Amino acid sequence: MGGGGSALRVCADHRGGINWLSLSPDGQRLLTGSEDGTARLWSTADGQCCALLQGHESYVTFCQLEDEAAFTCSADCTIRKWDVLTGQCLQVFRGHTSIVNRILVANNQLFSSSYDRTARAWSVDKGQVAREFRGHRNCVLTLAYSAPQDLPGAPCAEEAVARGLLVTGSTDGTAKVWQVASGCCHQTLRGHTGAVLCLVLATPGHTAFTGSTDATVRAWDILSGQQLRVFQEHQGSVICLELVNRHVYSGSADRTVKCWLADTGERVRTFAAHRHSVSALKYHAGTLFTGSGDARARAFDAQSGALRRVFRGHAFIINCIQVHGQVLYTASHDGALRLWDVRGLPRAPPPRPAAPKRSLSRLFSNKVGCAAAAPLQPA
């Protein structure tokens, strides 16, 4: 099973590895951040580069694309905001004293995490630090934000969640829950015996899922700090997580992806076929797409676990993947962005009516959501 997929287009404009790939909420643009110190904007309509974002003095670690602005962070300790139409830098956010690992835009606030052991909240408009979150004993890696309206049934914590909660994961082995309004630590989530590499929140609700180098996934109540359950069948570090329809998908250095029932911790499926660590995950329309250190992307039937297609062409690890309509986008440390035709893969049943549209950045874990679109024709 799983014949090779052919690339619709190979975009090799970057002169260094691509560390991250972000899709705008309206699905019209992609943003890549690279080791070459630049970011590039791409059109999903034709796969063409439409803007080069230059200004960082070191490699770009992460990026996030909104409909009207692009955001990048870098090893130069800064964050930049860009105009998506002109490519002009609109704002430089200065304050971190070491590499900025991740950024997250939500509710007109920008959150960031850094090797300097802090997370910060910034005013998107003014570029100024609004809050510093200090308490981790080592690098802060991953971020997630839960807005007040996503925290139902918490009257006792009404004041604490007035401006939402920020959750951070660190190489110190803990995750922390912060009150955005005050900057105070609300809870420290202790239980992992290794670095927390990835994090996803169930929204609406107040459950966080964390993945660690200790080979476990753990579920937490972020209001009480209680550890709810431990998912422990992986034999290597848990590198990436995806939460879909009350199922948790975990990609690991043990070369597998496991699917768990979020509410019970029961493992219901294992996806195996990778020849190296699983480095990226994306669920889309009944298909689970994976990226791996073996330089290949794969498409699995999410229900049966069957391998449906293998996408060959990259030379190094695939760091990030996105799906838009019937096109798969893969970004690799080889510096290439590749576009693949995913027509013919199994389709999931039509989803329930969607809630009112909102920025996908609010659902951030270690991936950004995608939207439907017409297929891109081969070049």
C-alpha positions as CSV (number, residue, x, y, z in Angstrom):
1,M,0.0,0.0,0.0
2,G,1.0,3.6,-0.3
3,G,2.3,4.4,-3.8
4,G,4.6,7.4,-4.2
5,G,3.0,10.8,-4.6
6,S,4.3,13.2,-7.2
7,A,5.0,16.8,-6.4
8,L,2.9,19.5,-8.1
9,R,5.6,22.1,-7.4
10,V,8.9,22.4,-5.7
11,C,9.7,25.9,-4.2
12,A,13.4,26.1,-3.5
13,D,13.8,29.9,-3.0
14,H,15.1,29.6,0.5
15,R,18.8,29.2,1.0
16,G,18.5,27.3,4.3
17,G,16.3,24.8,6.0
18,I,12.6,25.7,6.6
19,N,11.8,25.6,10.3
20,W,8.1,26.3,10.1
21,L,5.1,26.7,7.8
22,S,2.0,28.6,8.7
23,L,-1.3,28.9,6.8
24,S,-3.5,32.1,7.1
25,P,-7.0,31.6,8.6
26,D,-8.5,32.6,5.2
27,G,-6.4,30.0,3.5
28,Q,-5.1,32.4,0.8
29,R,-1.4,32.5,1.9
30,L,1.4,30.4,3.4
31,L,4.3,31.7,5.4
32,T,7.7,29.9,5.7
33,G,10.5,30.8,8.2
34,S,14.0,29.7,7.4
35,E,17.5,29.1,8.6
36,D,18.6,31.7,6.0
37,G,17.1,34.4,8.3
38,T,14.2,35.3,6.0
39,A,10.6,34.4,5.7
40,R,8.6,34.1,2.5
41,L,4.9,34.5,1.7
42,W,3.3,32.2,-0.8
43,S,0.0,32.2,-2.6
44,T,-2.1,29.0,-2.2
45,A,-3.8,29.8,-5.5
46,D,-0.7,29.2,-7.6
47,G,2.2,28.3,-5.3
48,Q,4.2,31.4,-6.2
49,C,6.3,33.4,-3.7
50,C,4.6,36.8,-3.4
51,A,6.8,38.5,-0.8
52,L,10.3,38.1,0.8
53,L,10.5,39.2,4.4
54,Q,14.0,40.3,5.3
55,G,15.4,41.9,8.4
56,H,16.2,39.3,11.0
57,E,19.9,39.0,11.9
58,S,19.8,35.2,12.5
59,Y,17.6,32.2,11.6
60,V,13.9,32.3,11.9
61,T,12.7,29.8,14.4
62,F,8.9,30.0,14.0
63,C,6.2,32.0,12.2
64,Q,2.5,32.7,12.3
65,L,0.3,34.1,9.6
66,E,-2.9,36.0,10.2
67,D,-5.1,37.4,7.4
68,E,-3.6,40.9,7.6
69,A,-0.2,40.5,9.1
70,A,2.7,38.0,9.4
71,F,4.7,37.4,12.5
72,T,8.2,35.8,12.8
73,C,10.6,35.1,15.7
74,S,14.2,34.5,15.5
75,A,17.5,33.5,17.2
76,D,18.3,37.2,17.1
77,C,16.1,37.5,20.2
78,T,13.4,39.6,18.4
79,I,9.9,39.2,16.9
80,R,8.8,41.0,13.8
81,K,5.4,41.9,12.4
82,W,5.1,42.3,8.6
83,D,2.6,43.6,6.1
84,V,1.4,40.7,4.1
85,L,0.8,42.8,1.0
86,T,4.0,44.7,0.8
87,G,6.4,42.6,2.8
88,Q,7.3,45.7,4.9
89,C,8.4,45.2,8.5
90,L,5.8,47.0,10.6
91,Q,7.1,46.4,14.1
92,V,10.1,44.9,15.9
93,F,9.4,43.4,19.4
94,R,12.6,43.6,21.5
95,G,13.0,42.4,25.1
96,H,13.9,38.7,25.1
97,T,17.6,38.0,25.9
98,S,17.9,34.7,24.1
99,I,16.5,32.8,21.2
100,V,12.7,33.2,20.8
101,N,11.2,29.7,20.2
102,R,7.5,30.2,19.6
103,I,5.0,32.9,19.1
104,L,1.2,32.9,19.3
105,V,-1.2,35.7,18.3
106,A,-4.6,35.8,20.0
107,N,-7.1,38.5,21.2
108,N,-4.9,41.3,19.9
109,Q,-2.0,40.0,22.0
110,L,1.2,38.4,21.0
111,F,2.7,35.7,23.3
112,S,6.2,34.4,23.0
113,S,8.5,31.8,24.6
114,S,12.3,31.9,24.8
115,Y,15.5,30.2,25.9
116,D,15.8,33.0,28.4
117,R,13.3,31.0,30.6
118,T,10.5,33.4,30.2
119,A,7.3,33.8,28.2
120,R,6.0,37.3,27.4
121,A,2.8,39.0,26.4
122,W,3.0,41.9,24.0
123,S,0.7,44.5,22.6
124,V,0.3,43.7,19.0
125,D,-0.3,47.3,18.0
126,K,2.4,49.0,20.2
127,G,5.1,46.3,20.2
128,Q,5.6,46.7,23.9
129,V,5.8,44.1,26.6
130,A,2.6,43.9,28.6
131,R,3.5,40.9,30.9
132,E,6.4,38.8,31.7
133,F,5.8,35.2,32.9
134,R,8.8,34.1,35.0
135,G,9.1,30.9,36.9
136,H,10.4,28.2,34.6
137,R,13.9,26.9,35.5
138,N,14.9,26.3,31.9
139,C,14.0,27.0,28.3
140,V,10.3,27.7,27.5
141,L,9.5,25.8,24.3
142,T,5.8,25.6,23.6
143,L,2.8,27.8,24.1
144,A,-1.0,27.6,24.1
145,Y,-3.7,30.1,24.9
146,S,-7.2,29.6,26.3
147,A,-9.6,32.5,25.9
148,P,-12.1,33.3,28.7
149,Q,-15.0,32.1,26.6
150,D,-13.2,28.7,26.1
151,L,-13.2,28.1,29.9
152,P,-16.8,27.2,30.7
153,G,-18.0,26.2,34.1
154,A,-15.4,28.0,36.1
155,P,-17.2,30.6,38.2
156,C,-14.7,30.2,41.1
157,A,-11.9,31.1,38.8
158,E,-13.7,34.0,37.0
159,E,-11.2,36.6,38.1
160,A,-8.2,34.5,37.3
161,V,-9.4,33.8,33.7
162,A,-10.7,37.3,33.0
163,R,-8.2,37.7,30.2
164,G,-7.6,34.0,29.5
165,L,-4.9,31.6,30.5
166,L,-1.5,31.0,28.9
167,V,0.0,27.5,29.1
168,T,3.7,27.0,28.6
169,G,5.9,23.9,28.4
170,S,9.6,23.8,29.3
171,T,12.7,21.7,29.2
172,D,12.5,21.8,33.0
173,G,9.9,19.1,32.8
174,T,6.9,21.2,33.8
175,A,4.1,23.0,32.2
176,K,2.8,26.2,33.8
177,V,-0.6,27.9,33.6
178,W,-0.5,31.7,33.8
179,Q,-3.1,34.3,34.4
180,V,-2.7,36.7,31.5
181,A,-4.4,39.5,33.4
182,S,-1.9,39.5,36.3
183,G,1.1,37.6,35.0
184,C,0.9,35.3,38.0
185,C,1.4,31.5,37.8
186,H,-2.0,29.9,38.3
187,Q,-0.8,26.3,38.3
188,T,2.4,24.3,37.8
189,L,1.7,20.9,36.1
190,R,4.2,18.5,37.5
191,G,4.6,14.8,36.5
192,H,6.8,14.6,33.5
193,T,10.3,13.4,34.0
194,G,11.6,14.9,30.8
195,A,11.3,18.1,28.8
196,V,7.8,19.1,27.6
197,L,8.2,19.3,23.8
198,C,4.6,19.8,22.7
199,L,1.3,21.0,24.0
200,V,-2.3,21.2,22.8
201,L,-5.5,22.5,24.5
202,A,-9.0,21.2,24.2
203,T,-11.3,24.1,23.4
204,P,-13.8,24.9,24.7
205,G,-12.8,23.3,28.0
206,H,-9.9,23.3,30.3
207,T,-7.9,20.2,29.5
208,A,-4.3,20.4,28.3
209,F,-2.3,17.5,26.7
210,T,1.5,17.6,26.9
211,G,4.1,15.4,25.2
212,S,7.5,14.8,26.6
213,T,11.0,13.3,26.2
214,D,9.9,10.9,28.9
215,A,7.8,9.1,26.2
216,T,4.5,9.9,27.7
217,V,1.5,12.1,26.9
218,R,-0.3,13.6,29.9
219,A,-3.7,15.2,30.3
220,W,-4.3,18.0,32.8
221,D,-7.0,20.2,34.2
222,I,-5.5,23.6,33.8
223,L,-7.8,25.2,36.3
224,S,-7.1,22.8,39.2
225,G,-3.6,21.6,38.1
226,Q,-4.7,18.0,38.5
227,Q,-3.1,15.4,36.3
228,L,-6.0,13.5,34.8
229,R,-4.4,10.6,33.0
230,V,-1.1,9.4,31.5
231,F,-0.8,7.9,28.0
232,Q,2.2,5.6,28.1
233,E,3.0,3.2,25.3
234,H,5.5,5.2,23.3
235,Q,9.1,4.0,23.4
236,G,10.7,7.4,22.6
237,S,10.2,11.1,23.0
238,V,6.8,12.5,22.0
239,I,7.6,15.2,19.5
240,C,4.2,16.4,18.2
241,L,0.5,16.3,19.1
242,E,-2.8,16.8,17.3
243,L,-6.2,16.8,19.0
244,V,-9.2,16.0,16.7
245,N,-12.7,15.0,17.6
246,R,-11.8,13.9,21.2
247,H,-8.9,11.8,19.8
248,V,-5.3,12.6,20.6
249,Y,-2.6,11.8,18.0
250,S,1.0,11.6,19.2
251,G,4.0,11.4,17.0
252,S,7.2,10.0,18.5
253,A,10.9,9.3,18.1
254,D,9.9,5.7,18.3
255,R,8.8,6.0,14.6
256,T,5.1,5.7,15.3
257,V,2.0,7.8,15.7
258,K,-0.5,6.6,18.3
259,C,-4.2,7.6,18.5
260,W,-5.8,7.8,22.0
261,L,-9.2,8.4,23.3
262,A,-8.8,11.8,25.0
263,D,-11.3,11.1,27.7
264,T,-10.0,7.7,28.8
265,G,-6.4,7.5,27.6
266,E,-7.1,4.2,25.8
267,R,-4.9,3.6,22.8
268,V,-7.2,2.8,19.8
269,R,-4.7,2.8,16.9
270,T,-1.0,2.8,16.0
271,F,0.3,4.2,12.7
272,A,3.6,2.6,11.7
273,A,5.7,2.7,8.5
274,H,8.1,5.5,9.3
275,R,11.8,4.8,9.1
276,H,12.8,7.7,11.5
277,S,11.2,9.9,14.1
278,V,7.7,11.4,13.4
279,S,8.3,15.1,13.3
280,A,5.0,16.6,12.1
281,L,1.3,15.7,12.2
282,K,-1.8,17.1,10.5
283,Y,-5.3,15.6,10.4
284,H,-7.4,16.6,7.4
285,A,-10.7,15.3,6.2
286,G,-10.3,11.7,7.4
287,T,-6.6,11.5,6.6
288,L,-3.7,11.7,9.0
289,F,-0.7,13.2,7.3
290,T,2.8,12.7,8.9
291,G,6.2,14.1,8.3
292,S,9.3,12.2,9.3
293,G,13.0,12.4,9.8
294,D,13.3,9.9,6.9
295,A,12.4,12.9,4.6
296,R,9.1,11.4,3.6
297,A,5.5,12.5,4.2
298,R,2.8,9.9,4.5
299,A,-1.0,9.8,4.3
300,F,-2.9,7.3,6.5
301,D,-6.5,6.5,6.7
302,A,-7.4,7.9,10.1
303,Q,-10.1,5.2,10.8
304,S,-8.3,2.1,9.8
305,G,-4.6,3.1,10.2
306,A,-3.9,1.9,6.6
307,L,-1.1,3.6,4.8
308,R,-2.5,5.2,1.7
309,R,0.3,7.2,0.1
310,V,4.0,8.1,0.5
311,F,5.3,11.4,-0.7
312,R,9.0,11.2,-1.7
313,G,11.3,14.0,-2.8
314,H,12.7,15.8,0.2
315,A,16.3,15.3,1.1
316,F,16.1,15.9,4.9
317,I,13.7,15.9,7.8
318,I,10.2,17.4,7.2
319,N,9.7,20.0,9.9
320,C,6.1,21.1,9.2
321,I,3.1,20.2,7.1
322,Q,-0.1,21.9,6.1
323,V,-3.1,20.8,4.0
324,H,-5.2,23.3,2.1
325,G,-8.1,21.9,-0.1
326,Q,-6.5,19.1,-2.1
327,V,-2.9,20.1,-1.7
328,L,-0.4,19.0,0.9
329,Y,2.4,21.4,1.7
330,T,5.6,20.0,3.3
331,A,8.5,22.2,4.5
332,S,11.9,20.6,5.1
333,H,15.3,21.2,6.5
334,D,16.5,20.8,2.9
335,G,15.2,24.3,2.2
336,A,12.3,23.3,-0.1
337,L,8.6,23.8,0.2
338,R,6.9,21.0,-1.8
339,L,3.2,20.9,-3.0
340,W,1.6,17.5,-3.4
341,D,-1.7,16.5,-5.0
342,V,-3.8,14.6,-2.4
343,R,-6.9,13.9,-4.5
344,G,-8.2,10.4,-4.3
345,L,-7.5,9.9,-0.6
346,P,-10.4,8.8,1.6
347,R,-12.7,11.5,2.6
348,A,-14.3,11.9,6.1
349,P,-18.1,12.3,6.5
350,P,-19.3,16.0,6.3
351,P,-18.6,17.8,9.5
352,R,-21.2,19.3,11.8
353,P,-22.1,22.9,11.2
354,A,-19.1,25.0,12.2
355,A,-19.0,27.5,15.0
356,P,-18.6,31.2,14.0
357,K,-15.2,31.7,12.3
358,R,-12.4,33.0,14.5
359,S,-8.6,33.2,14.2
360,L,-7.1,29.7,14.1
361,S,-4.2,31.0,16.1
362,R,-6.4,30.7,19.2
363,L,-6.3,26.9,18.8
364,F,-2.5,26.8,18.5
365,S,-0.6,23.8,19.7
366,N,2.3,22.9,17.6
367,K,0.3,23.2,14.4
368,V,-2.0,25.7,12.7
369,G,-5.4,24.8,11.3
370,C,-6.4,24.7,7.7
371,A,-9.4,25.5,5.5
372,A,-10.9,24.1,2.4
373,A,-10.2,25.3,-1.1
374,A,-10.3,24.4,-4.8
375,P,-7.4,22.1,-6.0
376,L,-4.2,23.6,-7.4
377,Q,-3.4,22.3,-10.9
378,P,0.0,20.9,-11.6
379,A,2.5,23.4,-12.9
